[in-house]
């Protein structure tokens, strides 16, 4: 199997660190609002990687985080150390506590996760459940000499990290992160690229989510409450559950610019173990009607919007599979309708086939060839339809597709009643 490693910008033969075990970490949602269909594309990529590796015989250990504190709105401007906490902002917007906001949107996320038939990780780990682990990781980085204190928190010192012979920002697609040319919103920072590991709560105000820590602003003798920076949670939790080195780390391409480079720096600074991640996988953006998706655009559709328009969630999953995960995908309601029609046609074909017998090796080899080529799902979907149209007995085609359901996750193993039979049933007398 070959996977495209975002760090090296090329396809590489996949060789896990400790075969047959594969440790996978996917950056999950920040639970301040409903998850968008753009986010769901990334989580479907994580699911696909897990399914394909299991199909190939690997033992997958899968973990996903839930960010319920510390992700600041400044991330939209390229600096996640500035702005308001998204969870606290959601609490202000809806007149609830931050804990209520996080709980509500986490439960909604988990419901959508099941509706899209995504493989459940070993655990969904919450940032607020791992505050102590994050503090201890920051202390490890501090002991290595890569932190400093300013009035609003503890920061990672990128220049000190580079002076020690390390490279920073290689994963990023932004030249600015390597050159230090980003706009500097905080004049106390030693370098524009430095990022917050721990933030102090603002004086005179009380947050819903804040904790005691070993740090306080320079010159202060009193303890100051605070909260972790966004980046530190992923390093702390992934290393706790998967070890100091990960086989695969997955996320959307927006995280490739700053979040993931910062994960690399802080993790390798703390442990001295390189590389922190062997294979980085990033999914491309989802566009809507040819435009960038965003709440300000009014096109940040959710799974609720999809269902509200009469579509089944698995139609969205089928739609995602029609493009390669590294290729931009343009969402339109017509495109989703075409995906749902194709999915229903596929299940209708299977409904009339004979009971499954034995899979067809020839087609199984063709599917694996597509999957092993950096998860080329458009090619895999083409193989599916070639199988459907083939002259093989329906019993063998049925068995093959049911086997492939382990990868496709389209609910092909679930009962399906064609529309024409639903109509016929409705026309029967009530007693029948």
Secondary structure, 3 states (H helix, E strand, C coil): CEEEECCCCEEEECCCCECCEEEEEECCCECCCCCEHHHHHHHHHHHHHHHHHHHCCCEEEEEEEEECCCCEHHHHHCCCCCCCEHHHHHHHHHCCCHHHHHHHHHHHHHHHHHHCCCCCCCEEEEHHHCHHHHHHHHHHHHHCCCEEEECCEEEECHHHHHHCCCCCCCCCCCHHHHHCCCCCCCCCCCCCCCEEEEEECCCCCCCCCCECCCCCCCCCCCCCCEEECHHHHHHHHHHHHHCCCEEEEEEEHHHHCCHHHHHHHHHHHHHCCCCCEEEEEEECCEEECCEECCHHHCCCCEHHHHHHCCCCHHHHHHHHHCCCCCCCEEECHHHHHHHHHHHHHHHHHHHCCCCCCCCCHHHHHHHHHHHHECCCHHHHHHHHHHHHHCCCCHHHHHHHHHHHHHHHCCCCCCCCCCHHHHHHHHCCCCCC
